[in-house]
Amino acid sequence: MAKQDDLFKNVVSHAKEYGFIFPSSEIYDGLSAVYDYAQNGVELKKNIREYWWKAMVQMHENIVGLDSSILMHPTTWKASGHVDAFNDPLIDNKDSKKRYRADVLIEDYAEKLNLKAKKEIEKARERFGDSFDEAQYKTTNPRVMEYLAKEREILERMGRSLGNGDLEDVKALIEELEIADPETGSRNWTEVRQFNLMFGTKLGASADTAMDLYLRPETAQGIFVNFLNVQKTGRMKIPFGIAQTGKAFRNEIVARQFIFRMREFEQMEMQFFVKPGEEMKWYEYWKKMRLNWHLSLGLGKENYRFHDHEKLAHYANAAADIEFNFPFGFKELEGIHSRTDFDLKAHEQFSGKKLQYFDTETNSNYVPYVVETSVGLDRMFLAVFSSSLCEETLEDGSTRTVLRLPSVLAPTKAAVLPLVKKDGLPEVAQKIIEELKWDFNVAYDEKDAVGRRYRRQDALGTPFCITVDHQTLEDETVTIRHRDSMKQDRVKIADLKTIINNEVSIRNWLIKM
């Protein structure tokens, strides 16, 4: 745990030191769980968004985009169930005065059981080597079976209790498991109660006539209320999808773990409208497709896993999370949900307007079912950033900090470095910048020795460094250095665009899906 904490602290520190993320309003001592994306962070975030958009919209003829407003008519949130049911179970510790989500406390306890089982499995793997059968070991080793059965039992009980609104049993489970305040060790808990997560605001010129509104807690409802507009104007045939990215706001009980859980965050969602009865086929399809998208970035298959929901939301008949191994353990990165026809029917009921699809093949109307994919852009940023940051010991015994970002996402694709600040080398370097900047985000760096500049660009995640030296003046060649291998090649200036493009083009990365 201490090692995980140190890694996470390094991630937070590196993000600030190298211009990726700053605490918001820092000169006024900041605002809890609100962050600003700095000059490099905004580029990385933009590239992640674009990588998602290309894969989701541009590569699918039957998926289109939308950008709905943050402010929506208040009845939207009554229809969607958010006014009555968008709650988290809250519990306070009487001694520490700290507030927690009761379900997160229980999930963290269950995850410790899972980690104990994994530890036993890894010990057995080392003992038995290539002949080790993990699946068989899980079903035959008494200790592993006990850990996993206990984990499953806890999560199933919590899911039933939350689903039935039995908050007394949620507290009873916390007490039976002897779950303590993570900071103080106190087990002196209050009752569990529900806490609505929506931010309220007002619309109007005066306090007397202002309408009560909410900042949207999700982007999905903007898609549902525009379903028929998009379907008719785009002449879309089922199955088809509507995708959008945008800000959402939740008054989290415990906003923590840096940008993992914030009060203002960005989602990348797609709602896929299907014929009733075909939703499970498409649910499985999108589970596979979304995992493949994540794997295309090369962050390691072992860092992902599916988690099927024990407690389903009021609108769903199936739900799973793609979890990622963050520095603080496996946590939700993306959700895939079969939302049934709940949303469209609810908006029909509350608006009095039909939201149905006319099927020309059967000559009939029906309300489509929906399969949703929803990934947090900020969580995706954290997953990419934290898994890319590492300290390396080199052959000469020295160390370097390198941010091994997938090159397709890197904020800056190449840095151009004149070997010295004279003899016409800066002028040649600037000419290279002028040529490359039409296709790539590139940087110019002339300060310090070239070795120190290499280290600086390594820490920024820049895939290539291009060094202009005196030989360049003779034969128009430069040295190109690769971030990950530190290999250096002598290449023609005219070939730089092709070399960089082969490594950073979205096509070459997405084609791996």
N, C-alpha and C positions, 0 to 999 in steps of 0.2 A: 504493500500500500504506500509506503514511504517513497518507493521508486516511482510509482505512478504519480504521486503528488509532485515530485521534483520535475518529472517530465512535463506535467501540465503547467507548472510555474514557468518552465523554460519556454513553452509555447506562448503563454500570455506575454512574457517579457520580450520575446523575439518579435511578436506581432507589433508591439509598440515601438521598439527600438529601430525597426527597419521600415516603419511607415506603412503598416498594414491596417492596424486598428488602434484607435485612441478612445479612452473613456470620454463620453459625451460631456460637454460643459466642464471640462476638467479644471479650468481656472476658477470655477465656482464650487470646487470640491465634487463635481460630477453629479450624476443622477443614477440611482440604483438600477442596474441591469439595462442600461441604455448605452450604446456604443456608436462611434462614428467610424466609417471606413475611410482610411487615409489614402494617400496618393497611390500606393501600390495595392492596397486592399480593394479599392474600387475597381481597379483593372482586373484583379483576380476574380472578384465577384461578377463583373460583367462577362468575363470569359466563361465562367461556370454557367451563367444564365444562357449565354449564346449556345453553349454546347448542348444544354438541355433543349432549347428551342429548336435547334437544327434537327436533333434526333426525334423530337416529339411532333413538330409541325411540318418542317420542310421535307422530311423523309416519309411522311404519310399523306397520301392524297386525300384521305377522308378525315383529316384533323385540321382545324383552322384555329386561328388565334382570336383573342378578345382582350380588351383592357377596360374592365368595368370600374365604376367609381367606388371610392372608399366609403362615401356616405350613401346610404340607401334608405328607402322609406322604412319607418320603424316596424310596420307590419311584416316586413320581410323576416325579421328575427323572431316574431311571434309564430309565424308559419313554420319556420325552420326548426323550432323547438329550442332555440338558444335562450329565449327569455325565461323559459320554465326549466330547462334541463341542462344548460351549459354550465355545469358546476364541477368543482373538484372537492374531494373530501379533505377538510382542513382539521388539523389537530395541533394544539399548543402544549408545550411543556411548561408546567406551572413553576418550576424552579428556575429554568434558564430564560423563560419568557420568549423562547424561540418558537417559530411557527413552521409547520411542515405539512406536506401532502401525505395523508395517511397511506395512500396506495403506493407512493414512492418508497416510504419506509419499509413496507412489506415486500415490495419488489426487490429492494436492495438486500434484504435479508435472504430472499429466495436465491438471488444471484450469488451470494456467498456459498450456498449449498452447491450450486452449479460449478463454481470455481473449485470447491473441494473435490467434486467428482472428476473434474478435468485434471487436477493435480494427481489423483490416483491413476488416471488413464495414462498420463505422460510418464509417470514412474514405471508403469507396466510396459509402455512402448520402449523405453530405454532398456528394460530388462530383457524383453523378448525380441527386439530388433525387427528385422524384415518379416518375421513370421507372425507378428502381432496382428490380431483381428479385433479392431476396436468395437465393431458392432456386437460381436460375440461377447467381448469382455463386459460391455455395458449391461448385457442381459444375464450374466452369470456371476459376476463379482458381487458378493453381498453388500460390501460397503458402498460401492458405486450405485448399486440398485437402491439402497436405502437413501442416499443423498438425493438422487433424481426423483424417487417416489415422493419424498418429503417436499421437494421443490414443487412438483406438480400438484400435490395435495393442497399446499398453501395457496398457490395461485388460483386453483379452481375454487377453493372456498372464498377467497377474496372476490373473485369474479361473480360468484353467486350472490354474495352479500351486497356488493355494490349494485348489481343488477336488480335486486329486490328492494333496494333502498334501506337495507338493514344495517344502519351505521353502528348500532350497538354491538353487532357481531364483529364489525371491522375493528372496533376498539378492543373487544374481547380477544381477537386474534393477535393484536399487537401485545396485549398483556400476556397471553399464553406463550408467545414466542420470546417474551422478556426483551423486547426491542427497546433500546435505550436511546436517549438523545445523543446523536452522533458527536456533539461537541462536549457535553458535560457528563454523559453517562447516567443522567437522571431518568427514572422510569415513572415520574409523577405526571401523568397525562390528563388533559381535559377530555371531555366527550368529543366525538367526531361530529362535525357539522358541515353542511354544504356551503360553498362559497361561489357566487356567480362571477365569471371571469370577464364580463364585458365592460368596456369603458363607455360611460355616458357622455354626451355632449348636447349642444342645443343649436337649432337653426332658426334664425329670425332676427329682425331689427331691434326688438325690444324684449325685455325679460317677460313682459305680460303676455306677449303673443308668440313667444319662441316655442318651436316644436322640439320635443325630446327625441334625440337620435342616439345611435350608437356608432362608435368606430367599428368597422367590420372585424369580427373575430376570425374570419376565414374568407377566402376569395371565391369559394365554390358557389355561394348563393348568387353572386353576380352572373355566373354562367347559367344557372337554372332559370332565373327570371328572363334571360335573353334567349332561352332555348329555341322558341318558335321564331323569333326575329332572325336568328342565324340560320336556322333550318330552311326557312322560306327564301330569304335573300340569297343564300348560298346554294339553294336547290340541293341540299344535302340529303342523302339516302342512308337509312339505317343499315349497318352500324356506322356511326360517325362520332367524332370527338371535338370538343372545344377546349382549348388550352389557354391559360393565362398565368402571368407572373405578377406579383404585386404585394404591397404592404398589408399586414394584418396586425391586430392589436389585442393583447390579452393581459388582464390585470392579474398576473401570476401570483399565487400564494407565496411561492419561494422561487424567485428568479435567480438562477445560480449557474455555476460552471461556465463562466465567461459568456460567449455568444450562443451557447447551446440552448439556453432557455431565457429569452428576453421578453420584454413587454411590447416592444415594437420589432417586428421581424418580417421577413419576406418569404412568400410561398411560391412554389412552381407546381401548379395543379393542372390536371387534365380530367375532364368528365367525359366518359365514353358511353354513348347512348345505344342501347341494344334492344333487341326484341325480347319480350318477357319469355322466360324459359331458357334463354341462351346466356344468361348472365354468368353462370358458373364456368362455362367454357371460356368466356372472355376474361373472367377473373383469373383463371389459371394462365391464360395467354399473357396478361399484363404483368403478373408476378414474374414470369420468365423473362419478358422483355425488359422490365425495369432492372432486374438483377444483372442482366447482360450489359445494360448501359453503364451501371456502376463498375462492373468488371472491366469494361473497355478502357478505363483510366489506369489500370495496372497497379492499383493500391494493395493488391493481395487478396486472393479468394478467401483465405483464412480469416480475414477481417470482417466478413459478412456472414449473417445468418438470418433465417426467417424465424419470426415469432408469431404464432397464431394466437389471436385474441381469445381469452376465456370469457371476458365480459365484452359483449357487443354493444356498440352505440345503438340508440333508439331507431336509427334509420337503416341499420345494416343486417344482412343475413350471412355475411362472411367478412372476415377482416384479418389481415396479416401485416406485420411490420417487417421491413428490411432493417435489421439492426447492424450497427457498425461498431467496431472495437475502438472506441475513443480512449484517450489516456485515462479516463475514469471508469472504463469497462464498456461492455456492450450496451448500447442505448439506441432508441428509435432514430432512424435517419429518414425513412420514407414509409408511408402507409399506403396499402392497396386495399380498397374497400368495395364490396358489392353493396351499393346503397339502396337496392330495390327501386320501387317507384315512389318512395316516400316523399322526396323533395318536390317533384313535379305535381303530385296529387295534393300535397299540402298547399302549394302556391295556387293551384286551381281553386281549392276550397276557400282560401282567404281572400283571393282577388276576384273570384267570380268569373275568371277568364279561362277558356279551355287551353291546355298545354298538351295537346295530343298530336300524334304523328299519323298522317293518312298513308296507309300502305296501299300502293297502286296494284300490287300483285294480288292481295286478298280483298281489295276494295273495302277496307275497314279502318276504323280509327282505334288507336290504343295509346296508353301512356307508356313511354319507354322505361325500361330499367336502366340503371346507371352503374358503371364500374369506374371507380375513381382511383387515380394515382396522385399522391400529394407528397412532395419532398420539400423540406425546409432549406431554402437557399443558404441561410446562415449556418445551419448544421452541416450542410454540404461543404461550405467553406472551411469549417472547423475540421471536418473529416479529412479533407485534402491537405490542409495546412499542417495539422498535427501529425499525420502519418508520413509527411514528407520531410519533416525537420529531423536532422540527425547530426551527431558528432562522429567524425571519422578520425581514426589514427592512421597516419600515412607511413610509408615505408621508412622514411627518415626519422620516425618517432614523433614528428610534429602532428598537430591536430588541426582539423578544419571543421567549421560549421557549415553544413550545406543543406539547402532547402530543395529537395529533389521533387519539385512540383512536376506533374505531368506537363510536358513542354507545350501541349496544346492549350493549357490553362495559364501558363506563366505570364505575369504582368508585362514583362519586357522579354522579347524573344532574343535579342542580341545587344551586346554592348560593344561599341567601337572604341578602341584604345590606341592613341598614338604612343609609340614607345617613348618619345621625348617631346617636349613642347617647343620644338624648333625644327629647322631644316625643312620646312614645308610639310612635315608629317601631320600636324593638326588640320591643315587645309585638305589633304587627301582624305583624312578620316571624315571630315565634314561632307565631302563629296559623296562618300559611301553612305553616310547618314541620309543625305538628301535623296539618294536613289532607293534605299531600302524602306524609308518611312512611309512610302505609298502603300506598301503591302504588310508591314509589320510595325509593332511598337518597339522602337529601338532607342538606345541611350548612348550618350557620349560621356566618357570618363577619362580625364587626363591627370587627376590628382594622385600623388603618391607613386611609389614604385609599382611596376606592372604586377608583381606577385601579390601585393596588398590589394590591388584593384581586382585581381582574380578572386581573392577571398571575399571581397565585398560583394561581388556579383554572385558568387556561390551562395552567400547568405540571403541574397535577394531572390534566388531561384532562377536566375537568368540562364537559359540553356546554352548559349554560345557567347564567347568573347572573341572579338576579331581584332587582332593586333596589327597595326600599321608600323612598319619599320623601314630602314633605309633600302632594303632590297625591293620594297614595294615601288620605290621611285624608279627602279631599273626595269622590273619585269611585270609590274601590276599584279603581284601576288601578295597575299597576306597570310598570317597564321590564324587559323580558326581553332579555338579550344573548346572541347566538349565538357560541360559541367560535370556530368556523372562520372565519366572515366578519366577526366583530365587529359585525355589524349589530344595531341596537337597535330594538325595537318596543314600543309602548305597548299593553298588553292588560289585560283584566279579570282580576282574581284568580280569578274563577269559571272562566275558560277555561284556566288554567295546566295543569291535569291533562291535558286533551285535547291541548294543544300539545306537552307533554313526551312523552306516550304515543305520539303520531304519529311521533316521532323515535326513540324508544328501544325500542319493542315488538319482541319477537323475531319475531312474525308478519310485521311489515312488512319485516324484514331477510331472513328465511328464504324468504319468498315469491318472492324474486329468483332462487332456485335453479331 
